[in-house]
Amino acid sequence: MSTPAAPISAPISAPTPTPPAPDTAPPSRDPRAQAWLNGFVPRLRGALRQAVALGTASGVLVVAQAGVLARLIASAVEQRALPRHAPAWLLALLVLYLLRFALVRGSERVAFRAGAALRQQLRGELLAHVQRLGPLWLRGRQRGDLVNSLVNGIEALEAYFARYLPTARVTALVPAAILLAVFPVDWISGLVLLFTAPLIPLFMWLIGRGAEDMNQQQWLRLARLSARFLDTLQGLTTLRLLGASRREGLVVQQVSEEYRAATMRVLRVAFLSSVVLEFLSTVSIAMVAVLIGFRLMWGQMHFLQGFFVLLLAPEYYAPLRALGGVYHLRMDAIGAAQRLQPVFELQPPAQAGGRARPPATPPALRFDDLHFAYEPGREALRGCAFEAPAGRVTALVGASGAGKSTVLALLLGLARAQRGRIEVDGVALESFDTREWLRGVALVPQRAHVFAASIADNLRLARPDADLQALRRAARAAGAEAFIDALPEGFDTLLGERGAGLSGGQVQRLALARALLRDAPLLLLDEPTASLDADAQQQVLDALRAAVRGRTVLMVTHRLRTLELADHVVVLEAGRVAEQGSPAQLAAAGGALARLLRTQRGEPA
């Protein structure tokens, strides 16, 4: 069922068109992705400040640790023996080491917990948003790409906020604190550290730009691979029946190999970046060591000062190297953001929020001058107008793309018409609250989905409080009770995903039982006998004949046998009503319906 949509700034009728499919558009360096990531920082501000404070405190303790160790070693060198207070200094060193360890661990734990909490929030928000966008938005999208974004994309965002951001902020503070300690002791070494440090982020940025483009390409390849793999799994039974499973396996293997090779190219660039960073930091430390060595040799510096600066030099570059080590997390997050941001920015269809009470009896429906387009230039309805009498079966007939399923989508509140309106017993559909309206609607889709759960649990999706007797009545009315009782555990029999273990006709009758359990005055049928053989069609039709009594039924169909149930037929062509009337009248008139019927019989149109 639909959930209330977030308010929108302008009325819309359908989700905004999505960007090109992942295998059709190369990535671009979009600054909006970084801005979108920054928008989540306020949620973590407290945790980030705590993690950065702990990490900075650990860096400051490095200065104290280096000071104690330098004094201890300098005293030992000068006196050629350990000083009397050496045990106290060693104890102080141990305390400093333990304290630094505790601070680092604390910083990591705080950042990890904040990142994990944000991951859960984002995953829930994405699921809820996709739910609000509805089935119309999902139609034609690559499900594997969406699943990849939901899993790997959110994980990449977590790593960015939990590891990269704290490291980046600590990198800005700890080297500054070390410089403040070095300059009073040795301003020459301080200048060397000050002027060599910017080289590391500069080269990291230069190399990172190329790696970022490659990384974004990787996200596109992973999306394509995920989509291909998921489609292959879902169609595995069909592939095996057609003898094409081995061929499809080779295709998946080839795509996977391309992804592996591309991943190694990205890693090669990443390792090159690490080598450059290590080389620069090593050369800089060597410069400091050479300058200190000459001045010690010439007697221009005390050993204690030189040794203290030498101890701090590696620690000065350590945060910069750490930032280089996690820079790829930022690239991963940017790539994920470019996939997730367009989804989050899509506006869901406006939901009705009126207070009128939906009818409790079979309603009369009136569709008045409906215009609807999924996107500019792709009109599905062009002035569609007809009536569906109360308590009768109205069949929508037409070729594929005529607008039949779009009418059902508008009636279900999955989209809003750009022009025209739908009336229910003379009241505009927008006058009803969407949730309240949908409580009086039951749907049997063209391909009913059965979840990996028991038959009873699948039926109770329509009415969670239904007892076993209610389940039996609905199953009996749908003609499903006999085959359910024949199963090993009856209503408690566990089914596989998509109804594995049942035939197509049994799945459709189970979907019909689920709809009847809802006991709604309005029943929508979307090609209820599609993809079924003759015997299964007859079983479903027999169940439908009893099920449609006493309800207003709107049925999308193009099959001859299903039209036997209809009292009124509406023929759609290119989004308009071509003709309407009783099945017998239209068949005898020789118009649009007669042409469709002749086409199905294989006769010349």
N, C-alpha and C positions, 0 to 999 in steps of 0.2 A: 504494500500500500504506500501511497505517497506520504511524505512528511512535509510540514510547513516550510515554505521556501524563505530564504532571507530576502529582505526588502531590496528592491532594485531601483535604480535611478530613472529608468525609462521603461515604458511598457514594451515587452517583447513577446513573441509567440513561440519561439523555439530556441534551443541553445545556439549560441553564436557558433558559426562554422569553426571547426578545429583547424590547426595548421596542417600542412601537407603530411602525408604518411611518412614514417621514419625512413623509408628507403627511397624517398623522392626528393628530399631537400638536404643540402649539405648544412652543417652547423655554421653559425655565425657568432662572432664575439659580441654578445648582447649585454650592455651594461645593466639592463633591467633585471637580469638574473641575479647579479650581485646585490642590487637594491632590494629585490624580493627576499633574498636571504637575510639581509640586514633588518628587514621588517620583523623577523622573529626574535631578534636580540632582546627587545624589551621583556619578553617572557622569561628570559634567563638572566636578566640583569643582576639579580641578587646572587644567584649561584656563580655567575661569572666573576663577579667582584670578589666573592669569597675564594674561589679557586685561584684567581690572579694574586690575591693578597697572600695566600699560603705559598704559592710558587715564588713570589717576590721575596717573601721572608726567608725561604730556603736559599735563594740567591744571595741575600744579604749575609746569611750565616757563613757563606763561602769566604767572605772577607775576614770574619772573625776566625774561622778555621785556618785560613792561610796565615793570619797573624800569629796564632798560637804555634803552629807548626814551624813557621820561620824563626820565631824566637827560640824554640827548642833546638832546632838544628844549628842556628847561629851560635847559641851558647855552647853547644857540644863541640863545634868547630873551633871556637875561640879558646875554650878550656881544654880541648882534646879529651874530654870525658863528659859524661852526662851530668848536668847540674843537679844540685840537691833537690830542687823543686820539680824535677822531671816527672815524678809520679803524678803530681797534681796537674801538670800540663797534659800528660797522657790521658788522665781521667777527663780533663776538660775536652780534649779531642774526641774521646769516646762519646761524651754527652752531646757534643756538637754533631757528630756523625748520626747518632740516634735521632736527634731532634730534626736534622735535615731529612732523614728518611721518613719520619712521621709527617713532616710538612709536605713532602712530595706525594706521599701516599694519600694524605688528606686532600690535597689539591686534585689528584686524579679521581678520587672517589666522588668528590663533590661534582666535578665536571661530568663524570660518567652518569651519575644519578640524574643530573639535570638533562643531559642529552637523551637518556633513556625515557624520561618523562615526556620530553618534547616529541620523541619518536612515537610514543603511544598516542599523544594528542594529535599529531599530524596524520597518523594512519587512520584514526577514528574520524577526523575531519574530512579526509579524502574519501573514505567510504561513504560518509553521510552526504558529501557533495555529489558524488557519482549517483547516489540514490536519488537525490533531488533532481539531477539532470534527466534521469529517467531512461527507459528503454529506447526512446527515439534517438538519444545521443549515442547510445551504445551500438546502435545498428550500423554496421559497416566499419566499426572501429576494430583495430587489432587487439583482441583480448589479451594476447601474450604481452604486448607492449604495456597495457594497463597494469597487468599483474607484476611485470618487471618494475614499473615505476612504484607500485605500491610496496614492493618488498625491497629491492635493491636501491631504488631511489631514496626511500625514506631512511634506509640504513646509511647511505652516503651523507645525508643531511645530519644524521646523529653524529657521525664521526667528525664532521666539520665543526659542529657546535661543542662537542665534548673534548676534542683534541686540538684542532687547528686554532680556534679562536683563543683559548687560554694560552697556548704556546706563543701565538703572535703577540699577545699583550704582555706576557712575561718577558719576551724578547725585547720589548721596548723599554722595560724598566730595569732589569737586572744588569745589562751592560752599563747603563747610566750610573747605577749604584757602584759598580766596580771602578768606573772612571773617577768617580768622586773620591774613592779610596786611593787610586794610583797617582793622580795628579799631585797631591801634596808630597808624596814620597819621591816621585820621579816624573817630572813633567815631559821629558823627552820620550819616555816609553808611553806616556799618556797620549802624546801627539800621534805616535805611530799607531796606537790602538784606535784613536779617534778617526784617523784618515783612512785606515785600511778596512775598518768595519763596513762602511757603505758599499765596498766592492762586492761583498758577499750577496746582499739582497739585489744589487744591480745585475750581477751575472745570473742569479736565481730567477730574476724577472725576465731577462733576455731569453734564457733557455726555457723558462716556464711558458712563455707565449706560444712557442711552437708545440710544446708538450700539451698545452691546454687545448689547442685545435685538434691534436691527435686524440686526446682523451674524449672530447665531445664526439668525434667520429666513432669512438668505441661505444659510446652510449647508443648511437644510432644502430651500430652493428648488433649490439646486445639486444636492443628492442626488436630488430628484425629476426634474430635468432630465437628469441623468446616466443614471438608470434608464430614463427614457423614450427617450433617444437610443440607448442600448445595445440595448434591446428592439426598437427600430425597425430598427437595423442588422441584428440577428440574424434578423428576420423580413422583410427587404427582398424576398427572392425571393417569399415568399407574398403580400406586399402587391402586388407587381407583377402576379402571376398573377390576383389578385382585382381589379385596377384601382384599388387604394386607396392607392397610393404617394403620389400628389399630395395626397390628403386628409390622410394622415398627416404629410406634409411641412409642410402648413399648420398642423397641430397643434403640431409641433415648433417651427415659426417663432413661433407665438403664445406658447408657454411660454418660448422664448428671449427674446422681447420683454418679457414680464413680468419675467424675471430681469434684463434690462438696465435696465428702469425702476426696479426695486427697488435695483439696484446704484447707480444715480445718486442715489437718496434717501439711501443710506448715505454716499456720497461727499459729499453736500451737508452732512450732519451732521459728517463728518470735517473738511471745509474750514471749517465754522463753528468747530469746535474750534481749528483752526490760527489762524484770525483772532483769536479771543479770547486765545489764548496770546501772539500777537505784540503785540496791543494792550496787554495787561497788562505785558509786559516793556518795551515802548516807553515806556509811562507811567511805570514805575518808574525807568527810566534817565533819563527827562526830569526826574523829581523830584530825583534825585541831581545832575544837571547844573545845575538851577536853584539848589539849595542851595549847591553849590560856587561857582557864578557870583556869587551875592550875597556870599558870604564873601570871595571874591577881590577883588571890587569894594570891600568895606569894609576890606580889609587884614587879615582875620582868618585867612587861610590862605595858605601859600606856594604858588606856582605849581607847583612840583615835586610837592607832595603832591596838589593838586587834579587835576593832569593824570594822575598815577599811578592815582588812584581812578577817574577817568573812563575810563581804558583798561581797567580791570578790570571795570567795571560790565557792559558787554555780555558779557564772558566769563563773568561770574557767572550770567547768565541763559541762556547758550548751552546748557549741559547740560539745563536744564529744557525749553527749546524742542526740543532733540533728543529728549528723552523723549516729548514730545507728538507729535513726528513719527513715532515708532515705536509709539505706544500702540495703534494699530490692529492691530499684529502680535499683541499680547496678546489682543485680542478675537478675531482669527482663530484663535489657538491654543485659546482657550476653546471656541469653536464646534466646532473639530475634535476636541477632547478629549471633548466631549459625545457625539460620534459614535463615537469609538474606544474610550473607556473601557468601555462596556457589552460590546463585543466581547472586549476583553482580559480582562474579569472573568468571562466565561462559562467554566464548568468543562467540559472535554471528558469524554466517556464513559470510565468506568474501563476500563483495558486489563488483560487477563489477564496474569499474570506467573508462571505455574506452570512446572515443569521437566519435566513428563511429555513423552515423545516422541510427536509426532503420527504417526498411522498412515501407512505408505508404500503400503498397499494400499487399494482402495476400501472406505471405512468404512460401517458401519451407524449411522444417526442416529436418535436418540430425543428427541422434544420432550415434556417432561413439565410439564403444568400451567403454561404460560407466561402471565404477566400483564405487560403493558407499556402505558404511557401516555406520549404525547409531552409532555403537560402535564395538569394536573388537569382532569378532566372530559372528556378526549379520549383514551379508552382505545382502543387498537388491537387488543390481544389480551386475551381474558378466559378464561383457563383452557384455552388451546389445547394439545392433546395428540395426537400421532400418531407413527408410525415410518416411516422411509425405509429400506427394505432395502438391504444392501450389493450393489453391482454392478447395481442396478436403476434404472429411471427412475420417479421419483415426481413426479406433477403436482399442483401446488396450484391449485385452481380456486375462483373466487368473484367476486362483484361488486366493483366498485371500492370501496375502503375496508374490505374484509373482513379485511385483515391479511396478505395474501400477501407483499408487499414487505417488511413489517416482519419476517417470519420470516427472510427473506434477510439483512436488516440485522443481526439478532441473530446469525446464523450467521457473518457476516463480521466481527463484533466492532465494528461501528459504533455499537452501543448495548448496554446490559445490561438484562436483564429485571428487573422489580421483584420478581417471584416466579417460582418454577419454575426449571427448568434444562434445558440441552441436553446430551445425552450422545453421545459419539463412541466407538463400540465399548465401551460401558459406562463410559467415563471422562468426567467432567464437562468441558465445554468450557473452563471457567476454569482447568483444570489445565494447559493448554497455554499456552506463551508465544505471544502474539498474532502476532508476526512469524513464528515457526516454523510456526504453524498456517496462516497465510495462504499460505505457500510451497506448501502442498498443495491450494490452492483456486484454481480458475479461474472467471472470471465473464464471461458474455456479457450485457451490459445491454440494456435495451429500446431505448435510443438510444445506440448505440456512438459514442464520440468518436474521430475521426481527426484527428491534428494536421497542421499545415502542415510536412510533412517527406516523405521518400521512403517508399515502401511498406515497404521493408526496415527502415527506422528505426522505423516504426509497429509492425511485427511484433516487433522486438527489445525493445520495452517489456516483453514477457513474459519474455524471456531474452536479456539483452544480449550474451552470448557465442555466440549461435547463428550458425552459418555458413550459406552459401547453400543447401547441401543440406538442412539442417534446416528452413530457411524453405520450401523447395519441398515437403518432405514434409507440413508443416503446411498449406500452401496447397492441396495436392492433396487431403488428407483433408477440408478444408473446402469443396471444390469451387470454389476461387478461383484455381487455377493457370492455367486456360485464359484467363480475362479479364486476368490479370496479364501473361501472356506476350504478349497482344495489344496491350498498351500500348506506346507508343514506346520506352521504356527499361526495360521489364520491372519488376523489383523496385526499380530505381533511379529509377522515375518519381516525380516530385515531385507531391504532392497538396496541395490547398488546405485551409484550416481547415474542420473538420467534414466532410471528405471531398469537398470541391468537385471535381468531375470524375468522380465515381463515382455510380452509381445507389444507391437504398436497399438493394436486395438485395446489391449488391457490397460495400457498407459492412458489412452484417451478416455476410457470409461472411468478410470481412477480420477482423472482430472474433472470429468463430469460429476462424479460423486462428490468431489471436493467443492465444486460450485454449488451443487444442490444442498450440501450440508450448510452452506451459508444462508440458504433460504431467502434469497434476495428477490425483490419484485422485478428487477431488471436483469436479464441474462444476455450476455454478449458471447457470441460464438464466432471464432475466427478460423474458418476452414476446418471444422471439427473432424472431417473425414479425410483430410489431406494425407498423402503418403501411406494410405492403408489399402490392403488388398480387398477384394470383393467381400469375402466373409467378414473381415473385421469391420468394413464399412456398414454392412447390414446389422451387425451387432450394435454398433454405436447408434445407427439410425433408429433401431428398435428402442434403445434406451432414451433417445432424444424425444421420440413421439410422446412418451409419458412425461418427460421432464419439462416440456415447454408449456404444458397446460397450466393456465392460471397465471402466466407471467407475460410481461412484455419482452419479446425476444428480437434482438437485432443480430442477424446472422450474415457473415461474410462467406460467400461460397461461389463456386462456378461449376459445381458438379451437378449433373442431371438428377441423380437420385436424392441429393440433399434438398433440391427445390420442391420435392414432394411435401416437405414440412411447412412450406411458406404459404401464408395467406396473402401476402403482398410482396411484390418484387420491384426493386428499384435498380435500373441498369445505369451504371456510370460509364462515361466515356471521357477521358482527358479531364477529369475533375468536374464534369457537369452531368446532370441527369439527362440521359438520352430518352428514356421512357420509363413509365411505371404503371403498375396495375396488377391484376391477379395473374398467376402463372399461365392459366389457360388462355386468358385474353391476349397476353403478350406473345405467347407461342403462336397463336392463330393470326396475329396481326402481321407477322412477317417482318418485323423490325429488328432492332439491335439484339434482343434476346433470341429471336429465332436464328439469327446469323450465328450467335455464339453456340447455340445448341447444335446447329448443323456442323459447325467446325469440330465440336467434340465427337460427333458421330462419324467424322471423317468424310462428310458430304461436301460438295462444292458450296462455297459461301454465296 
